[in-house]
Amino acid sequence: MGWVSDTVQSVKSIKFREALTQLITLGLVVTSALVIWKGLMCITGTESPVVVVLSGSMEPGFQRGDILFLHMNNDPIRAGDIVVFNIDGRDIPIVHRVIKVHERQDTQETYYLTKGDNNDMDDRVLYNHGQNWLEKKHIMGKAAGFLPYAGWATIIMSEKPIVKYILVGALGLLVLTSKE
């Protein structure tokens, strides 16, 4: 119980100027993270330069919890490329391999069919009703690299929200009680 009373006393003894300094420092950290994210967006050419693999549909190539680094440029997307795409009306992007590319000669449009390496069927069942192909607008980026298992923290926090609240609360207490 001594730790709790010490923490409460520490919070009570915070001076206004110290609290303001800590809030400004926290704001700078958050702002720095946003600037880094926006910089990565500019460099990689994609709105989401980093994604976490949430399912086992790409095993054994990518495991659940792997972090993928995406890149999007003017190079054509070909069969065999691993892409991250977003279907209209769905919030969570999907990581799958392009298995077929259909290029229309009359309109110069390109359509893509995808499939998870660990799935038996192609992704037409995942697409919206009546949609048989992905268009370029659906593709967020191509996988350029990955970091194995580094995304498990994201999965744990999304599946067990209480962990997220405990972490945010602990970090808030740490910021409030630090004396520097």
Secondary structure, DSSP 8 states (H G I E B T S, - for coil): -HHHHHHHHHHHT--HHHHHHHHHHHHHHHHHHHHHHHHHHHHHTSS-SEEE--SSTTTTTS-TT-EEEEE--SS---TT-EEEE--TT-SS-EEEEEEEEEE-TTT--EEEEEE-TT-SS-GGGTS-TT--SEEGGGEEEEEEEEETTTTHHHHHHHH-HHHHHHHHHHHHHHHHH---
